[in-house]
Amino acid sequence: MIEIYIDTSKRGGKEVRILKDGGLIDSMTGEIDVVDSLSKLLVKNGIKISKINGCNFFKGPGSFTGLKVGCAISNTINWALKLKEIEQLEQPVYGSQPNIQMPEKSL
């Protein structure tokens, strides 16, 4: 069983892993483009997207925007590959309200 794991919870770095039967095949970490990195890992390891059995993401807590990104990518992969129905798609667990700053007033 081949699965993808995505962690976008930290502002300073992201992680994409490809796992087979629970063991790590390959990964990329750092300030990466998650979708591009996933594509590169699949090509590098000769894995077709159709062979993916599931995609999971770190649900939180973590960066509000980061968690939304990981969730959106994971849910899109699961839905597009018909691994989950719309009703089965998951939500992040933010852990707190978003810390959104008001824009500074112009002088």
DODRENKOL-282964 format. One record per atom (N, C-alpha, C, O): residue in three letters; atom name; x, y, z. Coordinates in steps of 0.02 Angstrom, whole numbers, always signed. Layout:
DODRENKOL-282964
+------+------+--------+--------+--------+
| rest | atom |     px |     py |     pz |
+------+------+--------+--------+--------+
|  ALA |   CA |      X |      Y |      Z |
...
+------+------+--------+--------+--------+
//
This chain:
DODRENKOL-282964
+------+------+--------+--------+--------+
| rest | atom |     px |     py |     pz |
+------+------+--------+--------+--------+
|  MET |    N |    +42 |    -58 |     +0 |
|  MET |   CA |     +0 |     +0 |     +0 |
|  MET |    C |    +45 |    +62 |     +0 |
|  MET |    O |    +87 |    +70 |    +44 |
|  ILE |    N |    +35 |   +106 |    -48 |
|  ILE |   CA |    +75 |   +167 |    -54 |
|  ILE |    C |    +33 |   +227 |    -32 |
|  ILE |    O |    -23 |   +237 |    -57 |
|  GLU |    N |    +60 |   +265 |    +15 |
|  GLU |   CA |    +24 |   +323 |    +41 |
|  GLU |    C |    +68 |   +385 |    +39 |
|  GLU |    O |   +130 |   +381 |    +38 |
|  ILE |    N |    +35 |   +442 |    +38 |
|  ILE |   CA |    +69 |   +507 |    +41 |
|  ILE |    C |    +53 |   +538 |   +109 |
|  ILE |    O |     -4 |   +533 |   +133 |
|  TYR |    N |   +102 |   +570 |   +139 |
|  TYR |   CA |    +92 |   +607 |   +201 |
|  TYR |    C |   +119 |   +678 |   +191 |
|  TYR |    O |   +174 |   +687 |   +166 |
|  ILE |    N |    +78 |   +727 |   +210 |
|  ILE |   CA |    +96 |   +797 |   +201 |
|  ILE |    C |    +93 |   +832 |   +269 |
|  ILE |    O |    +44 |   +825 |   +305 |
|  ASP |    N |   +145 |   +871 |   +285 |
|  ASP |   CA |   +144 |   +912 |   +346 |
|  ASP |    C |   +162 |   +983 |   +326 |
|  ASP |    O |   +219 |   +997 |   +307 |
|  THR |    N |   +113 |  +1027 |   +330 |
|  THR |   CA |   +124 |  +1098 |   +313 |
|  THR |    C |   +109 |  +1142 |   +374 |
|  THR |    O |    +91 |  +1200 |   +366 |
|  SER |    N |   +116 |  +1114 |   +434 |
|  SER |   CA |    +95 |  +1149 |   +494 |
|  SER |    C |   +142 |  +1203 |   +518 |
|  SER |    O |   +122 |  +1248 |   +555 |
|  LYS |    N |   +204 |  +1201 |   +496 |
|  LYS |   CA |   +254 |  +1250 |   +519 |
|  LYS |    C |   +267 |  +1303 |   +466 |
|  LYS |    O |   +271 |  +1288 |   +406 |
|  ARG |    N |   +273 |  +1364 |   +488 |
|  ARG |   CA |   +285 |  +1419 |   +441 |
|  ARG |    C |   +353 |  +1411 |   +407 |
|  ARG |    O |   +361 |  +1430 |   +348 |
|  GLY |    N |   +402 |  +1385 |   +441 |
|  GLY |   CA |   +470 |  +1383 |   +415 |
|  GLY |    C |   +487 |  +1322 |   +374 |
|  GLY |    O |   +542 |  +1319 |   +346 |
|  GLY |    N |   +443 |  +1274 |   +369 |
|  GLY |   CA |   +460 |  +1214 |   +331 |
|  GLY |    C |   +401 |  +1168 |   +322 |
|  GLY |    O |   +355 |  +1166 |   +362 |
|  LYS |    N |   +404 |  +1131 |   +269 |
|  LYS |   CA |   +351 |  +1083 |   +252 |
|  LYS |    C |   +383 |  +1015 |   +241 |
|  LYS |    O |   +444 |  +1010 |   +233 |
|  GLU |    N |   +342 |   +964 |   +240 |
|  GLU |   CA |   +368 |   +896 |   +229 |
|  GLU |    C |   +319 |   +856 |   +187 |
|  GLU |    O |   +258 |   +860 |   +197 |
|  VAL |    N |   +346 |   +819 |   +140 |
|  VAL |   CA |   +307 |   +773 |    +99 |
|  VAL |    C |   +342 |   +705 |   +103 |
|  VAL |    O |   +402 |   +700 |    +92 |
|  ARG |    N |   +304 |   +653 |   +120 |
|  ARG |   CA |   +332 |   +586 |   +124 |
|  ARG |    C |   +292 |   +539 |    +79 |
|  ARG |    O |   +231 |   +547 |    +71 |
|  ILE |    N |   +327 |   +491 |    +51 |
|  ILE |   CA |   +294 |   +435 |    +17 |
|  ILE |    C |   +311 |   +373 |    +58 |
|  ILE |    O |   +369 |   +358 |    +72 |
|  LEU |    N |   +258 |   +337 |    +77 |
|  LEU |   CA |   +265 |   +278 |   +119 |
|  LEU |    C |   +239 |   +216 |    +83 |
|  LEU |    O |   +190 |   +220 |    +45 |
|  LYS |    N |   +271 |   +160 |    +96 |
|  LYS |   CA |   +246 |    +96 |    +69 |
|  LYS |    C |   +241 |    +48 |   +128 |
|  LYS |    O |   +291 |    +34 |   +161 |
|  ASP |    N |   +181 |    +24 |   +140 |
|  ASP |   CA |   +167 |    -22 |   +196 |
|  ASP |    C |   +194 |     +7 |   +262 |
|  ASP |    O |   +220 |    -31 |   +303 |
|  GLY |    N |   +188 |    +72 |   +271 |
|  GLY |   CA |   +209 |   +105 |   +333 |
|  GLY |    C |   +282 |   +125 |   +335 |
|  GLY |    O |   +301 |   +163 |   +379 |
|  GLY |    N |   +322 |   +101 |   +289 |
|  GLY |   CA |   +393 |   +118 |   +287 |
|  GLY |    C |   +407 |   +175 |   +238 |
|  GLY |    O |   +374 |   +182 |   +187 |
|  LEU |    N |   +455 |   +216 |   +255 |
|  LEU |   CA |   +472 |   +274 |   +214 |
|  LEU |    C |   +507 |   +253 |   +150 |
|  LEU |    O |   +557 |   +217 |   +151 |
|  ILE |    N |   +480 |   +277 |    +93 |
|  ILE |   CA |   +513 |   +267 |    +28 |
|  ILE |    C |   +558 |   +327 |    +15 |
|  ILE |    O |   +617 |   +318 |     -2 |
|  ASP |    N |   +530 |   +388 |    +22 |
|  ASP |   CA |   +568 |   +448 |     +7 |
|  ASP |    C |   +531 |   +507 |    +37 |
|  ASP |    O |   +471 |   +503 |    +52 |
|  SER |    N |   +567 |   +563 |    +47 |
|  SER |   CA |   +535 |   +623 |    +74 |
|  SER |    C |   +573 |   +685 |    +52 |
|  SER |    O |   +631 |   +682 |    +30 |
|  MET |    N |   +540 |   +742 |    +58 |
|  MET |   CA |   +570 |   +807 |    +47 |
|  MET |    C |   +546 |   +853 |   +104 |
|  MET |    O |   +488 |   +850 |   +123 |
|  THR |    N |   +592 |   +894 |   +129 |
|  THR |   CA |   +574 |   +940 |   +183 |
|  THR |    C |   +605 |  +1008 |   +169 |
|  THR |    O |   +652 |  +1015 |   +130 |
|  GLY |    N |   +579 |  +1059 |   +203 |
|  GLY |   CA |   +606 |  +1126 |   +198 |
|  GLY |    C |   +556 |  +1174 |   +169 |
|  GLY |    O |   +496 |  +1162 |   +169 |
|  GLU |    N |   +581 |  +1229 |   +143 |
|  GLU |   CA |   +539 |  +1278 |   +109 |
|  GLU |    C |   +526 |  +1254 |    +39 |
|  GLU |    O |   +558 |  +1276 |     -9 |
|  ILE |    N |   +480 |  +1208 |    +32 |
|  ILE |   CA |   +466 |  +1174 |    -31 |
|  ILE |    C |   +396 |  +1191 |    -56 |
|  ILE |    O |   +352 |  +1209 |    -16 |
|  ASP |    N |   +386 |  +1185 |   -120 |
|  ASP |   CA |   +319 |  +1186 |   -149 |
|  ASP |    C |   +294 |  +1114 |   -143 |
|  ASP |    O |   +321 |  +1069 |   -174 |
|  VAL |    N |   +242 |  +1104 |   -104 |
|  VAL |   CA |   +219 |  +1037 |    -87 |
|  VAL |    C |   +199 |   +997 |   -149 |
|  VAL |    O |   +219 |   +940 |   -157 |
|  VAL |    N |   +160 |  +1027 |   -193 |
|  VAL |   CA |   +136 |   +991 |   -253 |
|  VAL |    C |   +194 |   +974 |   -299 |
|  VAL |    O |   +198 |   +918 |   -324 |
|  ASP |    N |   +238 |  +1022 |   -311 |
|  ASP |   CA |   +296 |  +1010 |   -354 |
|  ASP |    C |   +342 |   +956 |   -323 |
|  ASP |    O |   +366 |   +913 |   -359 |
|  SER |    N |   +353 |   +960 |   -258 |
|  SER |   CA |   +395 |   +911 |   -225 |
|  SER |    C |   +365 |   +841 |   -228 |
|  SER |    O |   +400 |   +792 |   -239 |
|  LEU |    N |   +300 |   +837 |   -219 |
|  LEU |   CA |   +266 |   +772 |   -224 |
|  LEU |    C |   +274 |   +744 |   -294 |
|  LEU |    O |   +289 |   +684 |   -302 |
|  SER |    N |   +265 |   +785 |   -344 |
|  SER |   CA |   +273 |   +763 |   -413 |
|  SER |    C |   +344 |   +737 |   -425 |
|  SER |    O |   +353 |   +684 |   -455 |
|  LYS |    N |   +393 |   +774 |   -401 |
|  LYS |   CA |   +464 |   +753 |   -410 |
|  LYS |    C |   +477 |   +687 |   -374 |
|  LYS |    O |   +512 |   +644 |   -401 |
|  LEU |    N |   +450 |   +678 |   -314 |
|  LEU |   CA |   +461 |   +615 |   -277 |
|  LEU |    C |   +429 |   +556 |   -313 |
|  LEU |    O |   +459 |   +502 |   -317 |
|  LEU |    N |   +369 |   +566 |   -340 |
|  LEU |   CA |   +336 |   +512 |   -376 |
|  LEU |    C |   +376 |   +492 |   -438 |
|  LEU |    O |   +385 |   +433 |   -451 |
|  VAL |    N |   +399 |   +542 |   -476 |
|  VAL |   CA |   +438 |   +528 |   -536 |
|  VAL |    C |   +504 |   +494 |   -518 |
|  VAL |    O |   +523 |   +444 |   -548 |
|  LYS |    N |   +538 |   +522 |   -469 |
|  LYS |   CA |   +603 |   +495 |   -447 |
|  LYS |    C |   +598 |   +421 |   -427 |
|  LYS |    O |   +644 |   +382 |   -440 |
|  ASN |    N |   +543 |   +403 |   -395 |
|  ASN |   CA |   +534 |   +334 |   -370 |
|  ASN |    C |   +492 |   +290 |   -416 |
|  ASN |    O |   +474 |   +234 |   -398 |
|  GLY |    N |   +476 |   +315 |   -476 |
|  GLY |   CA |   +439 |   +276 |   -525 |
|  GLY |    C |   +369 |   +256 |   -503 |
|  GLY |    O |   +346 |   +201 |   -520 |
|  ILE |    N |   +336 |   +300 |   -466 |
|  ILE |   CA |   +269 |   +285 |   -441 |
|  ILE |    C |   +218 |   +326 |   -479 |
|  ILE |    O |   +223 |   +387 |   -483 |
|  LYS |    N |   +169 |   +292 |   -508 |
|  LYS |   CA |   +115 |   +327 |   -543 |
|  LYS |    C |    +63 |   +348 |   -491 |
|  LYS |    O |    +51 |   +312 |   -443 |
|  ILE |    N |    +34 |   +407 |   -501 |
|  ILE |   CA |    -15 |   +433 |   -454 |
|  ILE |    C |    -73 |   +383 |   -445 |
|  ILE |    O |   -104 |   +381 |   -392 |
|  SER |    N |    -89 |   +345 |   -497 |
|  SER |   CA |   -144 |   +297 |   -493 |
|  SER |    C |   -129 |   +240 |   -443 |
|  SER |    O |   -175 |   +204 |   -423 |
|  LYS |    N |    -67 |   +231 |   -424 |
|  LYS |   CA |    -48 |   +179 |   -376 |
|  LYS |    C |    -54 |   +201 |   -304 |
|  LYS |    O |    -43 |   +161 |   -258 |
|  ILE |    N |    -71 |   +265 |   -293 |
|  ILE |   CA |    -77 |   +291 |   -225 |
|  ILE |    C |   -141 |   +265 |   -193 |
|  ILE |    O |   -195 |   +267 |   -223 |
|  ASN |    N |   -135 |   +240 |   -132 |
|  ASN |   CA |   -193 |   +212 |    -96 |
|  ASN |    C |   -222 |   +260 |    -44 |
|  ASN |    O |   -275 |   +246 |    -16 |
|  GLY |    N |   -189 |   +317 |    -33 |
|  GLY |   CA |   -216 |   +365 |    +15 |
|  GLY |    C |   -168 |   +423 |    +24 |
|  GLY |    O |   -108 |   +417 |    +12 |
|  CYS |    N |   -196 |   +478 |    +46 |
|  CYS |   CA |   -156 |   +537 |    +62 |
|  CYS |    C |   -180 |   +564 |   +129 |
|  CYS |    O |   -239 |   +577 |   +138 |
|  ASN |    N |   -133 |   +573 |   +175 |
|  ASN |   CA |   -148 |   +598 |   +241 |
|  ASN |    C |   -109 |   +662 |   +253 |
|  ASN |    O |    -58 |   +674 |   +222 |
|  PHE |    N |   -134 |   +703 |   +299 |
|  PHE |   CA |    -99 |   +765 |   +315 |
|  PHE |    C |    -99 |   +774 |   +391 |
|  PHE |    O |   -141 |   +747 |   +427 |
|  PHE |    N |    -50 |   +813 |   +415 |
|  PHE |   CA |    -47 |   +830 |   +485 |
|  PHE |    C |   -105 |   +877 |   +499 |
|  PHE |    O |   -109 |   +930 |   +470 |
|  LYS |    N |   -150 |   +857 |   +544 |
|  LYS |   CA |   -212 |   +893 |   +555 |
|  LYS |    C |   -206 |   +952 |   +603 |
|  LYS |    O |   -251 |   +994 |   +605 |
|  GLY |    N |   -153 |   +956 |   +641 |
|  GLY |   CA |   -144 |  +1014 |   +684 |
|  GLY |    C |   -130 |   +994 |   +755 |
|  GLY |    O |   -130 |   +935 |   +773 |
|  PRO |    N |   -118 |  +1044 |   +795 |
|  PRO |   CA |   -120 |  +1115 |   +781 |
|  PRO |    C |    -58 |  +1139 |   +743 |
|  PRO |    O |     -8 |  +1103 |   +738 |
|  GLY |    N |    -63 |  +1199 |   +718 |
|  GLY |   CA |     -8 |  +1228 |   +680 |
|  GLY |    C |    -29 |  +1292 |   +647 |
|  GLY |    O |    -80 |  +1321 |   +664 |
|  SER |    N |    +11 |  +1314 |   +599 |
|  SER |   CA |     -3 |  +1375 |   +562 |
|  SER |    C |    -72 |  +1369 |   +528 |
|  SER |    O |    -86 |  +1320 |   +494 |
|  PHE |    N |   -114 |  +1419 |   +539 |
|  PHE |   CA |   -182 |  +1419 |   +511 |
|  PHE |    C |   -181 |  +1408 |   +435 |
|  PHE |    O |   -214 |  +1363 |   +410 |
|  THR |    N |   -144 |  +1450 |   +400 |
|  THR |   CA |   -140 |  +1444 |   +327 |
|  THR |    C |   -106 |  +1380 |   +306 |
|  THR |    O |   -128 |  +1347 |   +259 |
|  GLY |    N |    -53 |  +1361 |   +341 |
|  GLY |   CA |    -18 |  +1300 |   +325 |
|  GLY |    C |    -62 |  +1238 |   +330 |
|  GLY |    O |    -61 |  +1195 |   +286 |
|  LEU |    N |   -101 |  +1234 |   +384 |
|  LEU |   CA |   -146 |  +1178 |   +392 |
|  LEU |    C |   -199 |  +1175 |   +337 |
|  LEU |    O |   -217 |  +1121 |   +313 |
|  LYS |    N |   -224 |  +1234 |   +317 |
|  LYS |   CA |   -273 |  +1236 |   +263 |
|  LYS |    C |   -243 |  +1211 |   +197 |
|  LYS |    O |   -276 |  +1177 |   +159 |
|  VAL |    N |   -180 |  +1229 |   +185 |
|  VAL |   CA |   -146 |  +1208 |   +123 |
|  VAL |    C |   -138 |  +1132 |   +122 |
|  VAL |    O |   -156 |  +1099 |    +73 |
|  GLY |    N |   -111 |  +1103 |   +176 |
|  GLY |   CA |   -102 |  +1031 |   +179 |
|  GLY |    C |   -168 |   +993 |   +173 |
|  GLY |    O |   -172 |   +942 |   +139 |
|  CYS |    N |   -219 |  +1019 |   +206 |
|  CYS |   CA |   -285 |   +988 |   +202 |
|  CYS |    C |   -312 |   +990 |   +131 |
|  CYS |    O |   -338 |   +940 |   +106 |
|  ALA |    N |   -307 |  +1048 |    +99 |
|  ALA |   CA |   -333 |  +1055 |    +31 |
|  ALA |    C |   -298 |  +1008 |    -19 |
|  ALA |    O |   -331 |   +978 |    -61 |
|  ILE |    N |   -232 |  +1003 |    -13 |
|  ILE |   CA |   -195 |   +959 |    -59 |
|  ILE |    C |   -215 |   +886 |    -47 |
|  ILE |    O |   -229 |   +850 |    -94 |
|  SER |    N |   -215 |   +865 |    +16 |
|  SER |   CA |   -232 |   +797 |    +33 |
|  SER |    C |   -303 |   +779 |    +11 |
|  SER |    O |   -314 |   +727 |    -20 |
|  ASN |    N |   -351 |   +823 |    +27 |
|  ASN |   CA |   -420 |   +810 |     +8 |
|  ASN |    C |   -429 |   +808 |    -67 |
|  ASN |    O |   -468 |   +768 |    -93 |
|  THR |    N |   -393 |   +850 |   -103 |
|  THR |   CA |   -398 |   +851 |   -176 |
|  THR |    C |   -372 |   +785 |   -205 |
|  THR |    O |   -403 |   +757 |   -250 |
|  ILE |    N |   -316 |   +762 |   -180 |
|  ILE |   CA |   -288 |   +698 |   -204 |
|  ILE |    C |   -336 |   +641 |   -190 |
|  ILE |    O |   -351 |   +601 |   -234 |
|  ASN |    N |   -361 |   +637 |   -128 |
|  ASN |   CA |   -407 |   +583 |   -109 |
|  ASN |    C |   -471 |   +585 |   -150 |
|  ASN |    O |   -496 |   +532 |   -170 |
|  TRP |    N |   -497 |   +644 |   -163 |
|  TRP |   CA |   -559 |   +650 |   -202 |
|  TRP |    C |   -546 |   +634 |   -276 |
|  TRP |    O |   -584 |   +597 |   -307 |
|  ALA |    N |   -492 |   +662 |   -304 |
|  ALA |   CA |   -477 |   +651 |   -375 |
|  ALA |    C |   -463 |   +578 |   -391 |
|  ALA |    O |   -481 |   +554 |   -445 |
|  LEU |    N |   -431 |   +543 |   -345 |
|  LEU |   CA |   -417 |   +472 |   -356 |
|  LEU |    C |   -475 |   +427 |   -334 |
|  LEU |    O |   -469 |   +365 |   -336 |
|  LYS |    N |   -530 |   +458 |   -314 |
|  LYS |   CA |   -590 |   +422 |   -292 |
|  LYS |    C |   -576 |   +377 |   -231 |
|  LYS |    O |   -604 |   +322 |   -225 |
|  LEU |    N |   -532 |   +401 |   -188 |
|  LEU |   CA |   -516 |   +364 |   -127 |
|  LEU |    C |   -563 |   +383 |    -70 |
|  LEU |    O |   -573 |   +344 |    -23 |
|  LYS |    N |   -594 |   +442 |    -75 |
|  LYS |   CA |   -642 |   +466 |    -25 |
|  LYS |    C |   -697 |   +504 |    -60 |
|  LYS |    O |   -686 |   +539 |   -109 |
|  GLU |    N |   -757 |   +497 |    -33 |
|  GLU |   CA |   -813 |   +537 |    -56 |
|  GLU |    C |   -809 |   +606 |    -24 |
|  GLU |    O |   -774 |   +615 |    +26 |
|  ILE |    N |   -844 |   +654 |    -51 |
|  ILE |   CA |   -845 |   +722 |    -24 |
|  ILE |    C |   -859 |   +722 |    +51 |
|  ILE |    O |   -827 |   +758 |    +89 |
|  GLU |    N |   -907 |   +683 |    +72 |
|  GLU |   CA |   -927 |   +680 |   +143 |
|  GLU |    C |   -872 |   +653 |   +188 |
|  GLU |    O |   -873 |   +665 |   +249 |
|  GLN |    N |   -824 |   +618 |   +161 |
|  GLN |   CA |   -770 |   +588 |   +200 |
|  GLN |    C |   -708 |   +632 |   +206 |
|  GLN |    O |   -662 |   +615 |   +244 |
|  LEU |    N |   -705 |   +686 |   +169 |
|  LEU |   CA |   -646 |   +729 |   +170 |
|  LEU |    C |   -638 |   +760 |   +239 |
|  LEU |    O |   -687 |   +773 |   +273 |
|  GLU |    N |   -575 |   +771 |   +258 |
|  GLU |   CA |   -560 |   +791 |   +326 |
|  GLU |    C |   -548 |   +866 |   +333 |
|  GLU |    O |   -536 |   +901 |   +284 |
|  GLN |    N |   -551 |   +889 |   +395 |
|  GLN |   CA |   -539 |   +959 |   +413 |
|  GLN |    C |   -478 |   +963 |   +458 |
|  GLN |    O |   -464 |   +916 |   +496 |
|  PRO |    N |   -441 |  +1019 |   +455 |
|  PRO |   CA |   -386 |  +1028 |   +503 |
|  PRO |    C |   -412 |  +1042 |   +573 |
|  PRO |    O |   -470 |  +1061 |   +582 |
|  VAL |    N |   -369 |  +1033 |   +622 |
|  VAL |   CA |   -384 |  +1050 |   +692 |
|  VAL |    C |   -338 |  +1108 |   +710 |
|  VAL |    O |   -278 |  +1098 |   +723 |
|  TYR |    N |   -365 |  +1167 |   +710 |
|  TYR |   CA |   -323 |  +1227 |   +717 |
|  TYR |    C |   -294 |  +1236 |   +787 |
|  TYR |    O |   -238 |  +1261 |   +793 |
|  GLY |    N |   -328 |  +1216 |   +839 |
|  GLY |   CA |   -301 |  +1223 |   +906 |
|  GLY |    C |   -317 |  +1290 |   +938 |
|  GLY |    O |   -316 |  +1295 |  +1000 |
|  SER |    N |   -330 |  +1341 |   +898 |
|  SER |   CA |   -348 |  +1407 |   +924 |
|  SER |    C |   -376 |  +1448 |   +866 |
|  SER |    O |   -375 |  +1427 |   +808 |
|  GLN |    N |   -399 |  +1507 |   +884 |
|  GLN |   CA |   -424 |  +1553 |   +832 |
|  GLN |    C |   -364 |  +1578 |   +791 |
|  GLN |    O |   -309 |  +1581 |   +817 |
|  PRO |    N |   -375 |  +1596 |   +727 |
|  PRO |   CA |   -319 |  +1621 |   +687 |
|  PRO |    C |   -294 |  +1688 |   +715 |
|  PRO |    O |   -332 |  +1728 |   +741 |
|  ASN |    N |   -230 |  +1698 |   +708 |
|  ASN |   CA |   -198 |  +1761 |   +730 |
|  ASN |    C |   -191 |  +1805 |   +667 |
|  ASN |    O |   -141 |  +1804 |   +633 |
|  ILE |    N |   -244 |  +1843 |   +654 |
|  ILE |   CA |   -245 |  +1885 |   +595 |
|  ILE |    C |   -237 |  +1957 |   +616 |
|  ILE |    O |   -276 |  +1983 |   +656 |
|  GLN |    N |   -186 |  +1989 |   +590 |
|  GLN |   CA |   -173 |  +2058 |   +608 |
|  GLN |    C |   -210 |  +2105 |   +561 |
|  GLN |    O |   -216 |  +2092 |   +501 |
|  MET |    N |   -235 |  +2160 |   +590 |
|  MET |   CA |   -267 |  +2211 |   +550 |
|  MET |    C |   -213 |  +2250 |   +513 |
|  MET |    O |   -159 |  +2261 |   +539 |
|  PRO |    N |   -228 |  +2270 |   +450 |
|  PRO |   CA |   -178 |  +2308 |   +413 |
|  PRO |    C |   -165 |  +2376 |   +447 |
|  PRO |    O |   -209 |  +2405 |   +478 |
|  GLU |    N |   -103 |  +2399 |   +441 |
|  GLU |   CA |    -85 |  +2463 |   +470 |
|  GLU |    C |   -120 |  +2518 |   +432 |
|  GLU |    O |   -128 |  +2514 |   +371 |
|  LYS |    N |   -141 |  +2569 |   +468 |
|  LYS |   CA |   -174 |  +2626 |   +436 |
|  LYS |    C |   -123 |  +2667 |   +399 |
|  LYS |    O |    -67 |  +2679 |   +423 |
|  SER |    N |   -143 |  +2690 |   +340 |
|  SER |   CA |    -99 |  +2734 |   +301 |
|  SER |    C |   -101 |  +2804 |   +332 |
|  SER |    O |   -153 |  +2827 |   +355 |
|  LEU |    N |    -44 |  +2837 |   +331 |
|  LEU |   CA |    -42 |  +2906 |   +359 |
|  LEU |    C |    -58 |  +2956 |   +307 |
|  LEU |    O |    -58 |  +3016 |   +321 |
+------+------+--------+--------+--------+
//
